[in-house]
Amino acid sequence: MVWNILVSNAKMSDQDAYNIVKIIFEKKSRSGRGSREAKNFEMKNQVKDYSPIPWHPGAIKYMTEHGVKM
Protein backbone atom coordinates (compact mmCIF):
# COMPACT_ATOMS: atom_id res chain seq x y z
CA MET A 1 0.00 0.00 0.00
CA VAL A 2 1.14 3.51 -0.78
CA TRP A 3 0.03 6.35 1.48
CA ASN A 4 -1.33 9.26 -0.51
CA ILE A 5 -1.77 12.91 0.40
CA LEU A 6 -3.90 15.40 -1.48
CA VAL A 7 -2.67 18.96 -1.00
CA SER A 8 -4.63 22.11 -1.69
CA ASN A 9 -4.08 25.82 -1.48
CA ALA A 10 -5.29 27.28 1.83
CA LYS A 11 -7.62 29.51 -0.19
CA MET A 12 -9.67 26.56 -1.48
CA SER A 13 -13.23 26.87 -0.25
CA ASP A 14 -14.53 24.42 2.32
CA GLN A 15 -17.23 23.34 -0.12
CA ASP A 16 -14.75 22.63 -2.92
CA ALA A 17 -12.53 20.56 -0.61
CA TYR A 18 -15.60 18.69 0.69
CA ASN A 19 -16.76 17.94 -2.86
CA ILE A 20 -13.33 16.69 -3.95
CA VAL A 21 -13.05 14.31 -0.98
CA LYS A 22 -16.62 13.15 -1.60
CA ILE A 23 -15.84 12.34 -5.23
CA ILE A 24 -12.66 10.49 -4.26
CA PHE A 25 -14.51 8.19 -1.87
CA GLU A 26 -17.89 7.87 -3.53
CA LYS A 27 -16.59 7.40 -7.08
CA LYS A 28 -13.53 5.31 -6.27
CA SER A 29 -14.81 2.38 -8.31
CA ARG A 30 -14.48 4.58 -11.39
CA SER A 31 -11.06 5.92 -10.41
CA GLY A 32 -9.81 2.38 -9.92
CA ARG A 33 -9.53 2.04 -13.67
CA GLY A 34 -6.73 4.57 -13.62
CA SER A 35 -5.09 3.65 -10.34
CA ARG A 36 -4.78 0.25 -8.73
CA GLU A 37 -4.16 2.06 -5.47
CA ALA A 38 -7.65 3.66 -5.51
CA LYS A 39 -9.14 0.45 -4.09
CA ASN A 40 -7.24 1.23 -0.86
CA PHE A 41 -9.04 4.55 -0.34
CA GLU A 42 -11.02 3.50 2.72
CA MET A 43 -12.38 5.43 5.67
CA LYS A 44 -10.52 3.15 8.07
CA ASN A 45 -7.23 4.39 6.60
CA GLN A 46 -8.06 8.05 7.23
CA VAL A 47 -6.19 9.05 10.38
CA LYS A 48 -5.65 12.74 10.86
CA ASP A 49 -2.70 12.17 13.21
CA TYR A 50 -0.79 10.39 10.42
CA SER A 51 -0.78 13.48 8.21
CA PRO A 52 2.30 15.71 8.26
CA ILE A 53 0.11 18.68 7.26
CA PRO A 54 -3.22 19.97 8.63
CA TRP A 55 -6.41 18.70 7.06
CA HIS A 56 -8.61 21.15 5.19
CA PRO A 57 -11.84 22.01 7.07
CA GLY A 58 -13.89 20.75 4.11
CA ALA A 59 -12.15 17.38 4.25
CA ILE A 60 -12.64 17.21 8.01
CA LYS A 61 -16.36 17.86 7.57
CA TYR A 62 -16.73 15.00 5.07
CA MET A 63 -14.68 12.59 7.14
CA THR A 64 -16.55 13.44 10.34
CA GLU A 65 -19.89 12.88 8.61
CA HIS A 66 -18.65 9.42 7.62
CA GLY A 67 -17.48 8.29 11.03
CA VAL A 68 -13.81 9.21 10.98
CA LYS A 69 -12.77 10.39 14.44
CA MET A 70 -10.97 13.71 14.37
BELSUL-V267621 format. One record per backbone hydrogen bond with DSSP energy under -0.5 kcal/mol. CO is the residue of the C=O (numbers start at 1). NH is the residue of the N-H. If there is no record, write none. Layout:
CO/NH, CO/NH
//
This chain:
5/7, 9/12, 13/17, 14/18, 15/19, 16/20, 17/21, 18/22, 19/23, 20/24, 21/25, 22/26, 23/27, 25/28, 27/30, 27/31, 28/32, 30/33, 31/34, 31/35, 35/38, 36/39, 37/40, 38/41, 40/42, 42/45, 43/46, 45/47, 46/48, 47/50, 48/51, 56/60, 57/61, 58/62, 59/63, 60/64, 61/65, 62/66, 63/66, 63/68, 64/67, 67/69
//
